[in-house]
Amino acid sequence: MEEGAEIVKLEDVWVHIDGMPILEAVNLSIKQHDFLGIIGPNGGGKTTLLKTILGLITPTRGRITIFGLTPDNARRFVGYVPQYSLFYRDFPVSVLDVVLMGRLGRMRPPRRYGEEDMRIAYEALETVGMLEYKDRQIGKLSGGQQQRVFIAHALVN
């Protein structure tokens, strides 16, 4: 990918939900190495914007591309970590298991983790500063630590 390449592009994107306009005439270009913060009031359309970029909501009008592809075709290249993750906190799954689950979409049956999967998972945990917690149960971590694990989960994809 060339330096400064366009990663995400929204052109005149409109979203209506139940007939109500949520997003109107959104134009956005995110290039490689850009950082973007989305701020606004509750109900201001931030989550709708992200879900639309991910292809989870279809725009009423306009065009979205990610790496030059439609959101549906680019989904395998995009990781998303919601603000709140709902899961059964007593389920006996380790931090490493949660991160490795991010590799499942890339696997063909029989689904067994290999050395490369483990290496990638360890690197992601190291990146988010959670490698030392790899054997700990995910439900026993603080909310911030869980968020970092879910970011590692998104990174391994």
FENMOJO-V867946 format. One record per helix or strand of 3 or more residues. SS is the DSSP state (hx for helix, st for strand). FROM is the first residue (numbers start at 0). TO is the last residue. Records with the same first field share a line. If there is no record, write none. Layout:
SS=FROM-TO + FROM-TO
//
This chain:
st=5-16 + 19-30 + 60-65
hx=45-52 + 70-76 + 94-100 + 103-105 + 114-126 + 130-132 + 137-139 + 142-154
//
